[in-house]
Structures are given as C-alpha cells and as structure tokens.
Amino acid sequence: MGNKFFTIDGNKNFTYSNETEKDLVQALVELGKQKLYAVHKANGNVGSSIGSHVIIGRNRMFSGIDSEFDYETNNKIAIDSLLKYAAESAGVSMDSLKSPRVRRDPVFSSKFFSVISQALPPIITATVNYMFMEVADVRNIGWGDTQHFKVASKDIFTVNRIGKGIKRGTVQRIYSEDITVNPEGHELTIGMDWYQMVSGRYDIGEWLYRVGLSFTTDITTRVYNQINDSFATLPTPLQIGGYTESDFVLLAQRVKAANGNIPVSCMGTMTALASVLPNNDYLKMELGQEYSSVGYLGRFKGVNLMEIPQVLVPGTVNTTLDLAVAFDRLYFFSLDSDKPVKLVFEGEAITKEEDSLTSADGQMIISVQNMYDAKVASASVYGIMQL
C-alpha cells in the first residue's frame, strides 16, 4: 500500500503536463523522498517495514548523479531547472529573476506554482504513511465522496447443551456497525524566501518535507487523542492502570484471544516503551545491552514492541516543547487484523499562491489545503495500559 503514495501519474495535471514539467515534478518528489529517507535512516528505520517504502529513485534531471548521497547538488539542479522553466515560459531572462516585476508575472507564477502544487500531494501522503502505516487503514476518495467502513463484530456464537427432544436453542445473531468518515478542510499558509530561491540556496526538499510533516503532526494529534479518549469507554478488562509484568502479559493475552489469536504488538513512545521490563533484576542485567542501545526492548514476553514517533505540538518548539503523543500509555493492537484507525483523504492537496509583494519581507506566500479526517473504529479489539 505504501508505494502508491509516491505515485504522481494519476494526477490529471501531471498527465496533461509537458515533458519538462513532468521531469520537474518528479525531481521535487525525489528531493522530498531523499529527505524522508534521511529521517528514516537517522531513526534507524531503513530496511524496516517503514523505511522500505522510501526508495531512492532516478530521474532524467539527475542523470549521472548519485541521488542517495548528493542531496545538495540535486537540490541546486532542481531549483535552477524550475526557475529556468518558469522564466523561459514567461519570456524573461534568468538575470531578471530578482526583479519584483518577474515575480508578479502571471505566466511565471503559474508555471512555478504548477510544479510545486503537483509535487506536494505525494510527499504529504508519504509522510502520513510513515507515521500511520502500521495502525491506519488509509483511503483516498474522490471530491465530494464519502467513505464507509463496515466494522464487523469479533463476537462468536455460544454453543449450548440441549437435551433430547429439543429442536433447537435460542437464535443468535452477530451485528456489524457501519462507520462513515467525512473529510474536512485543513489549511496552512507558509512562506518561501524568494531571494534564497533565486540564489540557489533554498532547501526546497526540506520545505516539501516540512509541509508533509505539519499535516502529519496534526493528524497524529487527532488520532492519538481519540485513542486516549476511548480509554474510559473500553471494557474494563482492556484498560489497565499501572505497569506490572503480569498485567502486561494478561492484557496482551486478552487482546490476542479477542482477535482470534492474531499476534499482538505493543505500541508507545520511547518513554512509554522504556517502562516494559521484567521484574527480575538478573533478567534486567542480561537485557541491558539491547535496552541501552535502543532505549527499549524489541520484544518482550512474545509481544513485539513498536515505537510511535513522538511529535511536538506546533508552535511550542521554541518555548514549552509540548509533546503531542501521550508518553504514559501503551497500546496493544493486533495489527494483522482490522487496523484501529480509519484515515480518509478527499481529492488531493490544493495550493494557492499570493503576491509576494504583499509580504513585507518579500516572501512568496503559499496556502496549502487538504481534506481529511480520521476516526478510531475497528473490528479488532485493542487495549490500553495507563502507566
């Protein structure tokens, strides 16, 4: 499923673009992929089920360049080629790009932002996929459509003992539930430094990645807030307060049994997973090397431990550094069963540019709009441990 998030051929604008514009869009997507790959590599996710979806590819614009290790060169080529394409389309020289007249030229602006707008959707959905591919059923629907999910019951029938002469027992039924997800509009308005852009010093791959990360952070906050809010509504056996080794095993066993003995994974932030340790001090000593190198155990009592990447609440990075994902919760999921989160995108990201001269510092202002919504609804049973 993950590979489709870098697909741009299905975009109608891309389909009808000329070959130069297609190359430019692909080049920008490559830069975003490289940046995402670098994040995975730094987090130790390369080669994992997440990292394997970020494949460094080739592009005609990067011919002869190692696209994995020469990011700065690729970035410079992509920017210069984009500016040259927009300038030639508008009939202006590259030497005149710093002129406000060129930035306001409708042809130049249209060509420049056409490429940017086509590169954004695959990068946005790729960063979302990086965060949620393990726990979310991600769908993309057409404009104006509504996504329905059928959530089947995990209950089973009760076999009754009957005596001779009795025709049958009580009729039993299992009911499913229909869930509707209606995407809502979300928007962010951001700036691009035009003078850095025309001088070739702007990191456009980083900019693309940050746009995707911003939407991912918003979705992450919404999803895990919903999961946390469901704690009080879970059946009592599926909500446990406080960690003990025996309660960890018990909750994992309950979730596994309720989902037809499908293996259980325990997910949490690094802080939460660090709490999962045996009671025996000697066993702790034996596990010390693995625990110290990663920060938590990879597997405990037959349960895979999986880290949820932590994100900061937007606007707090330079102040309070508020964490968006609860660091005192462990989530028990049967991930090979029905995924607990239903994440739906409608259409594709829409960009709208504003006149850079309306900005006091000459920034090129871009609004990015995305339609999406997420609900916690699953046919599989999950449990939560409050540490």
Secondary structure, DSSP 8 states (H G I E B T S, - for coil): -GGGGG--TT-HHHHTS-HHHHHHHHHHHHHHHHHHHHHHHHTT-TTSTTGGG------GGGTTS-TTT-HHHHHHHHHHHHHHHHHHHHT--GGGTTSHHHHH-HHHHHHHHHHHHHHHHHHHHHHHHHHHTTTEEEEEE-TT--EEEEE------------TT-----------EEEEE--EEEEEEEEEEHHHHHTT---HHHHHHHHHHHHHHHHHHHHHHHHHHGGGGS-GGGEEES--HHHHHHHHHHHHHHTTS---EEEE-HHHHTT---S-HHHHHHTHHHHHHHSS-SEETTEEEEE----B-TT-TTTT--BSS-SSEEEEE-TTSS-SEEEEEEEEEEEEEE-GGGSTT-EEEEEEEEEEEEEE--SS--EEEE-
